[in-house]
Amino acid sequence: MELRIAPGDITTVRADALVNAANSGLLGGGGVDGAIHRVGGPGILAECRELRATTYPDGLPAGQAVATGAGELPARWVIHTVGPVWSATADRSEVLVSCYRESLRLARELGARSVAFPAISAGVYGWPIDDAARHAVTTCREVGGVEEIIFVPFGETAEAAYRAALRD
C-alpha cells in the first residue's frame, strides 16, 4: 500500500473515492464539505437528501461513514464521514480514528483501490493539525486494504504535519 501527500484542493485529486469531512446533516457546509458539494454538483446533494430521508433521518453520527456517487468530481464515489469536534477536556481520539477505519472499510466494500483523505476534524472542528495528521497516518497504515491512500492537507502547516507524520 502506498501512502502519499497531494497538498491542495481535494476536489481536483483523481482517486476512486474522495473522503468528505462532512457534517452530520450531510447537506453541505463550509470547508471541504462545501467544496465537494459545489464542485461535485447537485447529484451528490440529491443522494445525501435521500440518505437523510431514509437511513439517517437524525443525521450521520460522528465516526461513521456513508458513500454516494461523486457527481462531477474526478472520482467514482464520495465517502462522507463526520469527524469529532476537538475538546481540551474530553479525549475524542477514538471517534477520529473511527472516521478513517470506517471510510477505509467502506472503500474496500465499494471496490476502491485509491482513497483521498482531507485532514478530518482539523479545520473548523478545531483538532490540532499535528495530532490529526498522526491519527490519520497511523490508522491508515494499520487498516490499509486499498492500494493507495492520498492525504490532501490544505495549507503549508497542514502539509508539514502530514510529512512529519509519514516520516515517523
N, C-alpha and C positions, 0 to 999 in steps of 0.2 A: 504494500500500500504506500502510495506517495502522498506526503503532506507538503503543501507549498503555500506561499503567500502571493496574492494578487491584489495589492492595495488599491483602493479607489471605490468605484461605484459598482455594487453587486449586480445592478441591472444590466451591466454590459458583459458580465462573465459568462462564458459558454461552459455549461455543465448540464448533466442530465437533470439535476434537481438544484434549485436555489432555495435556501432556507430564509424564511421571513421572520424577523424578530417582531412578531405580531403583538397586538393587544388582545385581551380575551374576547372582545367584541367581534373580531375577525373582519371588520368592515372598513379597514383602512385607518390611517392615522398619520403621524409625523415620521420623520427619520426614514429608516429602511422600509418600514411598513407602508408609508405614504408613497415612497418611490416605487416600490414593487407594484402597488395598485395603479399608480399613474402610468408607468411605462407598460405594464402588463395589459392594461386595458380593462374594459367592462366585464369581460368573461370571468376574470378572477373574482371580482366583486359578486357577480351573479352566483357563482359556485359557493362563495362564502355565505351569502344570504341563504342559500338552500341548506347549508350545514347548520346555520343558526336556527332555521325554521324546523329542522328535523332532529339531528343528532345532538346539537349543542345549544338548546334554547336559552341556557343561562350563561353561555359563553364557553370558550375553551379554557380549561383550568391551566394554571401555570405548571410548567414541566411536561405537559403533554404535547403531542404533535398530530397534525392532520394535513392531508395533501389535497391540492386542487391542480387543475391544468395550469400552464404557465402563460396562457394568452400570447401576447406579442413579445415576451421575453425570450432570450436565446437559450431556452431550456425546455424540457418536457413537462416538468412538474414544479410547483412551488410547495414546499413543506412549511407550514405555518406552525410556529411554536411560541409559547408565551413564557418569557423569562420572568424571574422574580425581581421585585424592586429591592435594591440593596438596603440593608439595615445595619447600623452600627451596633445594635443591641440584640439582634437575632441572627443566628447562622442559617442562611438560606442556600448554602452551597449545594446541598443535595438536589434542590429544585433546579438550579442552574445546570448541574451535571445531567439531570434527567432530560433537559431540553436537547442536549447533544445525543444522549443514548436513544431517546425516542425518535429523534429525527433520523438517526442512522438506521434504527430498526425499520422505520417506515421506508426509507430509501432502499434498503435491501428487499423489502416486500414488493416494492414497485419495480425492482429490477434495475435501479440506477447504478451506474458504475462510477459516476463522479458527482460530488456534492460540494456546493459552495456555501460557506457559513459567514454571516456577519458576526460582529462582536456582540453576542446576545447579552442583553441587560446592561451593556457598558455605555449606552447613550443616555437618554432621558431617565432610565431606571436607576442611574447613578452608581452602578457597580464599578469599583476601581479597575482600571484597564489592565494593570499588571496581573491582578488576581483573576480577572475574567479570561485573559489570554491563557494563563496557566491551567485553569479548569478546562478550557476548550481543547487545548493541545493534549493534555494528559488523558482526558476522556476519549477523544477521538483515537489516540494511539491504543488505548485499552480496548475499545469497542470495535473499531475497524469495520470490516465487512464490505467495503467498497474499494475500488481500485485507486481512486484519487479523492483527496479532501483538499479543498481550496479555502483558505482563510482570507476573507476580504475585509481587512481593517480599513477604517476611514480616518485619514489624517496621519501625520508623522508620529505622534505619540503612540497611537494605537499600533501602527506598523512596527515601531521599535519594540513594543511589548510583545507582539507575536513573534518577532525574530528572536528575542531573548527566550521566550518560552520554547521555541523549536530547538534552540541550542541546548537547553537543559535536559 
